[in-house]
């Protein structure tokens, strides 16, 4: 069982893997301190409380995004904002 299996289940893992293979960007919405303690290689740290101020920048990327956090709570909130 891989990390993505544990976090999301097999079907979601396939969707995430496909998105990443298509050039999706990983947005990590944890705090700067949490991000500094470990993160997915190549991910961008945009703490949840700053996400509303970065929406224009994210739209300019014109790429799909995968949102991650420690437990799924903040990434769920971020998904609603996006």
N, C-alpha and C positions, 0 to 999 in steps of 0.2 A: 504494500500500500504506500503510495507516494503522498507528499504533503498536500497536493491539490485534491486527492481522493479524500483525505481526512477533513479538509476544510469545506468541500463543496459537494461531495458525492460524485460518482463516476460520470453521469451525464453532463453535469456542469463542468467537470474537469475537461471533457472533450470540447465544450464550447469555449472555455477559456484558452485551452491549448490552440484551437483553431484561430481565435482572435489574436493571440500573441504571434502566431506564425504569419498572420496577415498584417503585422506591423502595429498592433495595438500598443498603447502606452499604459503602463501600470501606474496608477495614482495611489499612493499610500497616504491615507488621511489621519494617521496617528500623529501624536505630538512629535516635535523635533527630537526630544529626548528619546522617545520610543524608537523612532526611525534610526537614530544614531546607535542604538543597541543592536541593530540588525534589520536588514530589509532585503527584498528581492533585488538582485543585480539589475541596474538600469532603471529602477523605479524612481518616480518623482515624488518628493514629499510635499504635499499640500495639506497641512492640518485642516481638519473639518471646519473649524471656525473661520478659516481664511478662504475656504472654497468659494463662497459667493463673490468674493472680489477677484477671483481668477477665472470666472466662467468665460469671459471674452477671450482670454488667452487660450483656454482649452479648446474653444470653438475654432480658433485659428489653426490648431494642429491638424484639423480635418482627418483625424484618425479615430478609430474606436478606442475606448478606454476600458481598463479593468481596474476596479476600485477595491482596495484591500485595507484591512485594519487588523486589530488583534482578535476580536471576537465576532465581528460581523455587524455589530450594532451601528458603529459610525459609518461603515461602508454602505450599509442600507440607507442611512440618512443621506449620505452623499449621492447615492443613486437617484433618490427622489429629487435632489437639487439639480442634478444633471439632466 
